[in-house]
């Protein structure tokens, strides 16, 4: 999963999948929890990517 580029669209797709699973199987089902964990990984990956981007730019323009 981490080898693919994480986009807001992929995050939204996973969120919808998780909601559908919760509606069908319940929020405590293994499938719903697994989708939730996958969503967490996507969100964390995107957040780390944005943080690296931010700090890279901040470091570059530190003296301005």
N, CA, C and O of each residue as an XYZ file, in Angstrom:
256
protein
N       0.829     -1.193      0.000
C       0.000      0.000      0.000
C       0.873      1.256      0.000
O       0.521      2.233     -0.661
N       1.971      1.263      0.701
C       2.795      2.450      0.814
C       3.586      2.747     -0.449
O       4.079      3.862     -0.619
N       3.714      1.762     -1.340
C       4.470      1.996     -2.559
C       3.713      2.902     -3.520
O       4.332      3.572     -4.347
N       2.389      2.937     -3.427
C       1.598      3.827     -4.281
C       1.575      5.218     -3.674
O       1.663      5.383     -2.458
N       1.454      6.215     -4.539
C       1.360      7.585     -4.045
C       0.016      7.783     -3.353
O      -1.030      7.420     -3.891
N       0.058      8.357     -2.165
C      -1.160      8.606     -1.396
C      -1.742      9.943     -1.846
O      -1.063     10.970     -1.838
N      -3.001      9.907     -2.235
C      -3.688     11.112     -2.671
C      -4.954     11.295     -1.840
O      -5.456     10.335     -1.255
N      -5.468     12.511     -1.785
C      -6.739     12.716     -1.072
C      -7.873     11.854     -1.654
O      -8.781     11.446     -0.930
N      -7.814     11.588     -2.941
C      -8.840     10.746     -3.562
C      -8.788      9.307     -3.037
O      -9.826      8.696     -2.785
N      -7.586      8.777     -2.874
C      -7.440      7.416     -2.335
C      -7.910      7.362     -0.878
O      -8.497      6.372     -0.440
N      -7.644      8.429     -0.144
C      -8.094      8.494      1.243
C      -9.618      8.520      1.294
O     -10.228      7.815      2.097
N     -10.220      9.319      0.451
C     -11.683      9.410      0.414
C     -12.304      8.076     -0.005
O     -13.335      7.675      0.536
N     -11.694      7.403     -0.945
C     -12.176      6.092     -1.389
C     -12.145      5.089     -0.230
O     -13.101      4.340     -0.027
N     -11.064      5.079      0.511
C     -10.932      4.154      1.646
C     -11.923      4.506      2.751
O     -12.477      3.617      3.399
N     -12.146      5.808      2.966
C     -13.106      6.246      3.985
C     -14.516      5.771      3.634
O     -15.247      5.286      4.498
N     -14.888      5.913      2.370
C     -16.209      5.454      1.926
C     -16.335      3.936      2.073
O     -17.375      3.425      2.489
N     -15.264      3.229      1.725
C     -15.265      1.770      1.874
C     -15.476      1.378      3.335
O     -16.254      0.472      3.633
N     -14.786      2.058      4.237
C     -14.913      1.770      5.661
C     -16.340      2.024      6.149
O     -16.886      1.233      6.918
N     -16.934      3.118      5.706
C     -18.303      3.448      6.115
C     -19.286      2.393      5.602
O     -20.186      1.972      6.329
N     -19.111      1.974      4.356
C     -19.987      0.936      3.796
C     -19.849     -0.371      4.567
O     -20.846     -1.033      4.856
N     -18.624     -0.741      4.898
C     -18.406     -1.964      5.676
C     -19.055     -1.859      7.046
O     -19.635     -2.828      7.537
N     -18.962     -0.693      7.664
C     -19.568     -0.491      8.982
C     -21.086     -0.604      8.910
O     -21.715     -1.157      9.812
N     -21.671     -0.081      7.838
C     -23.126     -0.164      7.679
C     -23.595     -1.601      7.488
O     -24.658     -1.983      7.978
N     -22.803     -2.395      6.776
C     -23.197     -3.772      6.485
C     -22.848     -4.723      7.638
O     -23.675     -5.537      8.048
N     -21.616     -4.613      8.157
C     -21.126     -5.592      9.126
C     -21.031     -5.071     10.557
O     -20.808     -5.851     11.483
N     -21.199     -3.768     10.747
C     -21.073     -3.178     12.079
C     -19.691     -2.601     12.289
O     -18.729     -2.967     11.614
N     -19.617     -1.684     13.246
C     -18.348     -0.982     13.444
C     -17.273     -1.840     14.115
O     -16.091     -1.502     14.057
N     -17.661     -2.921     14.736
C     -16.686     -3.769     15.414
C     -16.243     -4.976     14.594
O     -15.473     -5.809     15.072
N     -16.731     -5.067     13.360
C     -16.358     -6.227     12.545
C     -14.891     -6.135     12.140
O     -14.329     -5.045     12.041
N     -14.295     -7.270     11.913
C     -12.898     -7.335     11.518
C     -12.663     -6.564     10.220
O     -11.647     -5.883     10.088
N     -13.570     -6.659      9.275
C     -13.423     -5.957      7.997
C     -13.437     -4.440      8.173
O     -12.647     -3.730      7.549
N     -14.329     -3.952      9.017
C     -14.411     -2.513      9.268
C     -13.162     -2.018      9.984
O     -12.608     -0.980      9.624
N     -12.726     -2.745     10.978
C     -11.521     -2.361     11.725
C     -10.301     -2.377     10.808
O      -9.449     -1.492     10.885
N     -10.221     -3.371      9.955
C      -9.101     -3.466      9.018
C      -9.105     -2.270      8.050
O      -8.056     -1.686      7.781
N     -10.273     -1.916      7.538
C     -10.374     -0.752      6.650
C      -9.994      0.524      7.399
O      -9.352      1.409      6.834
N     -10.388      0.618      8.661
C     -10.042      1.772      9.480
C      -8.528      1.880      9.669
O      -7.963      2.972      9.608
N      -7.891      0.758      9.895
C      -6.441      0.747     10.065
C      -5.738      1.136      8.768
O      -4.732      1.844      8.791
N      -6.269      0.673      7.642
C      -5.697      1.040      6.343
C      -5.871      2.541      6.093
O      -4.979      3.192      5.549
N      -7.013      3.080      6.489
C      -7.256      4.513      6.365
C      -6.263      5.290      7.235
O      -5.723      6.307      6.800
N      -6.024      4.823      8.445
C      -5.042      5.457      9.334
C      -3.656      5.491      8.687
O      -2.958      6.502      8.759
N      -3.268      4.397      8.065
C      -1.957      4.329      7.413
C      -1.881      5.348      6.279
O      -0.878      6.047      6.134
N      -2.935      5.429      5.484
C      -2.962      6.404      4.392
C      -2.857      7.833      4.922
O      -2.084      8.641      4.408
N      -3.640      8.131      5.954
C      -3.625      9.473      6.532
C      -2.264      9.810      7.136
O      -1.757     10.916      6.951
N      -1.681      8.867      7.849
C      -0.369      9.098      8.452
C       0.703      9.288      7.386
O       1.591     10.127      7.534
N       0.619      8.513      6.321
C       1.586      8.638      5.230
C       1.482     10.001      4.569
O       2.498     10.642      4.298
N       0.268     10.444      4.309
C       0.067     11.756      3.700
C       0.549     12.865      4.634
O       1.186     13.819      4.188
N       0.253     12.744      5.911
C       0.677     13.748      6.888
C       2.196     13.835      6.962
O       2.752     14.933      6.978
N       2.868     12.695      7.007
C       4.331     12.688      7.063
C       4.919     13.306      5.802
O       5.910     14.035      5.858
N       4.309     13.013      4.682
C       4.764     13.574      3.411
C       4.641     15.096      3.419
O       5.556     15.800      2.993
N       3.516     15.595      3.901
C       3.291     17.046      3.962
C       4.237     17.706      4.964
O       4.716     18.815      4.726
N       4.508     17.031      6.082
C       5.433     17.581      7.074
C       6.836     17.694      6.502
O       7.511     18.705      6.692
N       7.274     16.652      5.798
C       8.607     16.694      5.182
C       8.688     17.838      4.184
O       9.682     18.561      4.134
N       7.647     17.995      3.398
C       7.596     19.067      2.413
C       7.668     20.430      3.108
O       8.421     21.308      2.685
N       6.900     20.599      4.154
C       6.862     21.867      4.895
C       8.222     22.190      5.500
O       8.732     23.298      5.333
N       8.811     21.223      6.205
C      10.078     21.484      6.878
C      11.215     21.663      5.880
O      12.176     22.379      6.161
N      11.119     21.032      4.738
C      12.116     21.219      3.691
C      12.082     22.651      3.185
O      13.129     23.278      3.021
N      10.901     23.168      2.939
C      10.751     24.548      2.474
C      11.155     25.514      3.581
O      11.831     26.509      3.324
N      10.744     25.223      4.803
C      11.079     26.090      5.930
C      12.595     26.188      6.106
O      13.125     27.274      6.338
N      13.274     25.082      6.000
C      14.721     25.049      6.159
C      15.402     25.824      5.026
O      16.385     26.531      5.250
N      14.876     25.683      3.829
C      15.439     26.329      2.661
C      15.362     27.853      2.778
O      16.292     28.557      2.386
N      14.269     28.347      3.311
C      14.048     29.792      3.401
C      14.215     30.326      4.822
O      13.636     31.350      5.184
N      14.984     29.644      5.592
C      15.190     29.972      7.000
C      15.756     31.380      7.204
O      15.435     32.028      8.200
N      16.556     31.844      6.319
C      17.236     33.119      6.498
C      16.531     34.292      5.825
O      17.078     35.394      5.777
N      15.335     34.071      5.311
C      14.598     35.157      4.661
C      13.544     35.719      5.575
O      12.825     36.642      5.193
